[in-house]
């Protein structure tokens, strides 16, 4: 009686073990797998900006160099005229003879989005006579950070850049090393330490760039007034065309 009961139980155990073994062999290994997701996403963006056209633009059919200017945090908001407080948007109010188209967008207050700015550039180039090989980028404070990030995202778009009292990611040096870059900062800046510019300059030099750095020994955060009042900056911009060897 005992043997008849034991035999079926033993057979059942063997069958279960065999089934479990087969199932384990068929199951995928319990490890993370590498996957890729790709989908085209269309996003609508909107940005207010100030536009300056150089003297003679309406009567000429030539293409003009363009400066894209990014303001600091204090000029963010919904009143685009606030952008005239500092920087290039202020300069062109009095220096009507600058030979550049100047585009000064306004951030709503969350920093600068490189892709929104890139889309704005596309539209400006479509609507106005822009020399695509002479597109320059500059900004101050938050706009200095924006200058570094936009240039790193799209280095192929610019002939030269001039970040002022900002900072970036030193790991972007490889992307930026071929660009002519002139960096400006105040030695006594309490808002954005000089170290933020210095670390970018050091990384660029290590990558092989001949980046320029101007430090104003007595300047605090406002290192932009001296910079934009200096005609050498605009001459330096015009000395560079996209894709050309640096002079």
Secondary structure, DSSP 4 states (H G I P E B T S, - for coil): -HHHHHHHHHHHHHHHHHHHHHHHHHSPPSS-----------------EEEE--TTTTT--S-EEEEEEE--GGG-SS-GGGGGGSHHHHHHHH-TT--EEEEEE---SS---HHHHHHHHHHHHHHS-EEEEEEEEEEETHHHHHHHHHHHH-GGG-SEEEEES----GGGHHHHTTSEEEEEEETT-SSS-HHHHHHHHHHHHHHT---EEEEETT--S--HHHHHT-HHHHHHHHT--TTSPP-
